[in-house]
Amino acid sequence: MSGTTPPPGAARAPDAPRSPYAAALARMDLAPGPVPAGSRPAAARVPLTTQPGGVPLRPMSTGDVLDTALRVLRTAPGATLGAAVVVAAVALVVPVVVVAALTSLLGAALGDGLGDGSADSVARLLGSGTVLVVGQVVSLVGSAYLAGILAHVVHAAAVGELISLDEAWRRLRGRRWALLGLTLLIAAGYALLVGGYLVSVVLLAGTGSVGLTVLYCLLTGPLVVLLLLWTGVRLTGLALVVVALERAGVGRALGRALALTRRSFWRVLGTWLLAGLVSFVATLLLSAPFSIGAEVAPSAAGEAGEWIAVGLTALGSVAVGALVTPYLAAVVAVQYLDLRIRGEGYDVTLWTQADDRREGGRR
């Protein structure tokens, strides 16, 4: 094989073509690591001696998962950060367009019956609610598709393939409605859980017993938080990745998520909490310059400063969404591969896929 000395008389195997992913890593001085003992496919035709891509094909520690997610973003920015920029921009623009249309229509409809100031106030009030609702819906749908795209990008990276955003989107064909349906189901489930709990608190507070209400919140609040964490780790967190990569339906995806996390709850939870902490710090650092600029612009630039402040706020929102959201999605996708490697020996399958891809490139 390439890089070794063949025994006397033995034909030297041709050099294997480097994967695009390995080439991208080499440009950043991040050469793939060596093959871990026991992870090499037994029946490889010309066994690979280095990791085919940026994902370690072995059980990963929390640090490995976080570092691998960041490495995927750096080596495939078009398919990761590019997709996130599109989602963040759409989530920003669509509510503005809807509110502008709604304000215009309401202003025309209410202008005759109310004073101009009243019509503007009503339109502004409804518009602010529309921004919140439409923005959340667009972000929810966009995040679902982003999770599917990142799942394919990470999986491709594991076998040494560097795919584009168009290719990742093409691989979601036939799974897009399932991703959307599962996302809406998850959102509805969380809304019912949190909403039901809040209603119970309000009803209890309506009885006038402040002490009983406080005791109820102290006893049940932590249980609700634990239930949300449990469902996030065991049910909903990995289900979108399962839908995208295993082409599973909604019910089977939830069942697979339960199976994959059966003995890994605390490890998965710890990894995701740490990733959330990293994302929180990154959000603060990324948004700080835009927030400071938005505060200073009105006083420094007069009337134009208001528009500058709005623009800076919008740019800050897009920047945070374009960097933080794909990172979290990549962490979940890498964690999915890690769980399958630990529980199902999926590293052997990935090594075989990488070898098949390498052999196909030779022909």
C-alpha positions in Angstrom: 0.0 0.0 0.0 1.1 3.6 -0.4 3.6 4.7 2.2 4.9 1.2 3.1 7.8 -0.9 1.7 6.5 -4.1 -0.1 8.3 -7.4 0.5 10.8 -8.5 -2.1 9.1 -9.6 -5.3 5.8 -8.2 -4.4 4.1 -5.8 -6.7 3.7 -2.4 -5.3 0.1 -1.3 -4.9 -0.7 1.9 -6.9 -1.0 5.1 -4.8 -4.5 5.7 -3.7 -6.0 9.1 -4.8 -6.4 11.5 -1.9 -10.0 12.4 -1.1 -11.0 16.0 -1.5 -11.7 16.1 2.2 -8.1 14.9 3.0 -6.8 17.6 0.6 -8.8 20.2 2.4 -7.5 19.1 5.8 -3.9 19.1 4.5 -4.3 22.7 3.3 -5.1 23.6 7.0 -2.3 21.4 8.4 -4.9 19.1 9.8 -3.8 15.7 8.4 -6.3 12.9 9.2 -5.2 10.7 12.1 -4.0 7.1 12.0 -6.2 4.1 11.9 -7.2 3.0 15.4 -6.5 -0.6 16.3 -9.4 -2.9 15.6 -11.3 -0.4 13.4 -9.8 -1.4 10.0 -12.2 -3.4 7.8 -11.0 -7.0 7.7 -11.8 -7.5 4.0 -10.4 -4.2 2.6 -8.9 -4.7 -0.8 -6.2 -2.2 -0.3 -6.6 -1.1 3.3 -6.6 2.6 4.1 -3.9 3.6 6.6 -5.2 7.1 7.5 -8.7 8.4 8.3 -10.4 9.0 5.0 -12.0 12.3 6.2 -12.3 14.7 9.1 -14.4 12.4 11.3 -12.5 10.0 13.6 -13.8 6.5 12.8 -13.7 5.3 16.4 -15.6 6.0 19.6 -15.2 9.7 20.3 -14.8 11.7 23.5 -16.7 14.9 24.1 -13.7 16.9 22.9 -13.5 14.9 19.8 -17.2 15.5 19.0 -16.9 19.2 19.5 -13.6 19.5 17.6 -14.9 17.3 14.7 -18.0 19.5 14.3 -15.9 22.6 14.0 -13.5 20.9 11.6 -16.4 20.0 9.3 -17.6 23.6 9.2 -14.1 24.7 8.3 -13.5 22.2 5.6 -16.9 22.4 4.0 -18.0 26.1 4.5 -20.1 26.2 1.4 -22.4 23.4 2.4 -22.5 24.3 6.1 -22.1 28.0 6.6 -23.6 28.7 3.2 -26.8 26.8 4.1 -27.0 28.6 7.4 -26.6 32.0 5.8 -29.5 31.2 3.5 -31.7 30.1 6.4 -30.8 33.1 8.6 -31.4 35.6 5.7 -34.7 34.1 4.8 -35.8 34.1 8.4 -34.9 37.8 8.5 -36.4 38.9 5.2 -39.7 37.0 5.1 -41.2 38.5 8.3 -40.2 42.0 7.1 -42.0 41.5 3.8 -45.0 40.0 5.5 -45.2 42.9 8.0 -44.8 45.5 5.3 -47.7 44.0 3.3 -49.8 43.6 6.4 -49.2 47.2 7.5 -50.1 48.5 4.1 -53.3 46.5 4.0 -54.4 47.3 7.5 -53.6 51.0 7.0 -55.8 51.0 4.0 -58.6 49.0 5.7 -58.6 50.9 9.0 -57.8 54.4 7.7 -61.4 55.3 7.1 -62.8 54.0 10.4 -60.0 55.2 12.7 -57.7 58.1 12.9 -54.4 57.8 11.1 -52.6 57.5 14.4 -54.9 54.7 15.6 -54.6 52.8 12.3 -50.8 53.0 12.5 -50.8 51.8 16.1 -53.0 48.8 15.3 -50.9 47.9 12.2 -47.7 48.2 14.2 -49.1 46.0 17.0 -50.2 43.3 14.7 -47.0 43.6 12.7 -44.8 43.0 15.7 -46.8 39.8 16.5 -46.4 38.8 12.9 -42.7 39.3 13.0 -42.4 37.0 16.0 -44.7 34.2 14.7 -43.5 34.2 11.0 -39.8 34.5 12.1 -40.2 31.5 14.4 -41.9 29.4 11.8 -39.4 30.2 9.1 -36.5 29.5 11.5 -38.1 26.3 12.6 -38.5 25.0 9.0 -35.0 26.2 8.0 -33.4 24.6 11.0 -35.0 21.3 10.1 -33.6 21.3 6.6 -30.3 22.6 7.9 -30.1 19.6 10.2 -30.7 17.3 7.3 -28.0 19.0 5.1 -25.4 18.9 7.9 -26.2 15.2 8.5 -25.2 14.4 4.9 -22.2 16.7 5.0 -20.9 15.1 8.2 -21.6 11.6 6.9 -19.8 12.4 3.6 -16.9 13.8 5.5 -16.6 10.5 7.4 -15.9 8.6 4.2 -13.5 11.3 2.8 -16.1 13.0 0.5 -16.4 16.8 0.3 -19.9 17.6 -1.0 -21.4 20.9 -2.0 -24.6 22.5 -0.8 -26.4 21.5 -4.0 -25.3 17.9 -3.5 -26.4 17.8 0.1 -29.8 19.2 -0.8 -30.2 16.7 -3.6 -29.5 13.8 -1.1 -32.4 15.1 1.0 -34.8 14.3 -1.9 -37.7 12.2 -0.7 -37.0 13.1 3.0 -37.9 16.8 3.0 -41.5 16.4 3.9 -40.6 13.9 6.6 -38.2 16.4 8.1 -40.8 19.1 8.0 -43.5 16.8 9.5 -41.2 15.6 12.3 -40.1 19.1 13.1 -43.7 20.3 13.4 -44.6 17.3 15.5 -41.7 18.0 17.9 -42.6 21.7 18.1 -46.3 20.9 18.8 -45.3 18.4 21.5 -43.1 20.9 23.3 -45.7 23.6 23.0 -48.3 21.3 24.5 -46.0 20.3 27.3 -44.9 23.8 28.2 -48.2 25.4 27.5 -50.1 22.8 29.6 -47.7 23.3 32.5 -48.1 27.1 32.4 -51.9 26.8 32.2 -51.8 24.6 35.4 -49.7 27.3 37.1 -52.1 30.0 36.1 -55.2 28.1 37.2 -53.6 27.3 40.6 -52.6 31.0 41.0 -56.2 31.9 40.2 -57.3 30.2 43.4 -55.5 33.0 45.4 -53.2 30.6 47.3 -49.8 32.1 46.7 -48.0 29.7 49.0 -49.5 26.6 47.3 -48.6 28.1 43.8 -45.0 28.6 44.9 -44.7 25.1 46.3 -46.3 23.7 43.2 -43.7 25.5 41.0 -40.8 24.4 43.2 -41.8 20.8 43.1 -43.0 20.4 39.5 -40.7 23.0 37.7 -37.5 20.9 38.0 -39.5 17.8 36.8 -40.7 19.6 33.7 -37.1 20.7 33.0 -35.9 17.2 33.4 -38.6 15.9 31.1 -37.7 18.4 28.5 -34.0 17.4 28.7 -34.9 13.7 28.6 -37.1 14.0 25.5 -34.5 16.2 23.8 -31.7 13.7 24.4 -33.6 10.4 24.0 -36.3 11.3 21.4 -36.0 14.5 19.4 -32.3 15.4 19.3 -31.2 12.7 16.9 -34.5 11.9 15.1 -33.9 14.5 12.3 -30.5 13.0 11.5 -32.1 9.5 11.4 -34.7 10.8 9.0 -32.1 12.3 6.7 -29.5 9.5 6.7 -31.5 6.3 7.3 -34.5 7.6 5.2 -36.8 6.6 8.1 -40.4 7.7 8.7 -41.3 9.8 11.7 -42.3 6.9 14.0 -39.2 4.8 13.2 -36.9 7.8 13.6 -38.2 8.4 17.1 -37.7 4.7 17.9 -34.2 4.7 16.5 -33.3 7.8 18.6 -34.5 5.9 21.7 -32.4 2.9 20.7 -29.2 4.8 20.0 -29.3 6.7 23.3 -30.4 3.8 25.5 -27.1 3.6 27.4 -25.6 7.0 26.5 -28.0 9.6 28.1 -25.5 11.3 30.3 -22.7 11.3 27.8 -25.0 12.8 25.1 -26.5 15.3 27.5 -23.1 16.4 28.7 -21.8 16.9 25.1 -24.8 18.9 24.1 -24.7 21.1 27.2 -21.1 21.8 26.6 -21.8 22.6 22.9 -24.6 24.9 24.0 -22.2 26.7 26.4 -19.7 27.1 23.6 -22.4 28.4 21.3 -23.6 30.8 24.0 -20.2 32.3 24.4 -19.7 32.5 20.6 -23.1 34.3 20.3 -22.1 36.9 22.9 -18.7 37.5 21.1 -20.2 37.6 17.6 -23.2 39.9 18.5 -21.3 42.3 20.7 -19.8 44.5 17.9 -23.1 44.7 16.1 -25.0 45.5 19.3 -22.5 48.2 20.2 -22.7 49.7 16.7 -26.4 49.7 16.8 -26.4 51.6 20.1 -23.9 54.2 18.9 -25.2 54.8 15.4 -28.4 56.8 16.2 -26.4 59.4 18.2 -23.4 59.4 15.9 -25.1 59.6 12.5 -28.4 61.4 13.2 -31.4 60.2 11.1 -29.3 57.9 9.0 -28.1 56.3 12.3 -31.5 54.7 12.8 -31.2 52.8 9.5 -27.7 52.0 10.3 -28.7 50.5 13.6 -31.4 48.4 12.0 -28.9 47.2 9.4 -26.3 46.3 12.0 -28.9 44.4 14.1 -29.9 42.5 11.0 -26.3 41.7 10.1 -25.6 40.5 13.7 -28.6 38.2 13.6 -27.5 36.7 10.3 -23.9 36.3 11.5 -24.9 34.5 14.7 -27.4 32.3 12.9 -24.8 31.5 10.1 -22.1 30.3 12.6 -23.8 29.0 15.7 -26.8 27.1 14.3 -24.7 24.9 11.9 -22.2 24.2 14.6 -24.9 22.8 16.9 -26.4 20.8 14.0 -22.9 19.4 13.2 -22.4 18.4 16.8 -25.7 16.4 16.7 -24.7 14.7 13.4 -21.2 13.8 14.7 -22.8 12.4 17.9 -25.1 10.3 15.8 -22.1 8.7 14.1 -20.4 8.2 17.4 -23.4 6.4 18.9 -23.6 4.1 15.9 -19.9 3.4 16.1 -20.2 2.5 19.8 -23.3 0.4 19.6 -23.4 -1.0 16.1 -19.7 -1.1 14.9 -20.6 1.5 12.3 -16.9 2.4 11.9 -16.4 -0.8 9.8 -19.2 0.2 7.5 -17.8 3.7 7.1 -14.3 2.3 6.4 -15.8 0.0 3.8 -17.7 2.9 2.1 -14.5 4.9 2.1 -12.6 2.0 0.5 -15.3 1.5 -2.1 -15.2 5.1 -2.9 -11.4 5.1 -3.3 -11.5 1.9 -5.4 -14.2 3.5 -7.6 -12.0 6.6 -8.1 -9.2 4.3 -9.4 -11.4 2.9 -12.2 
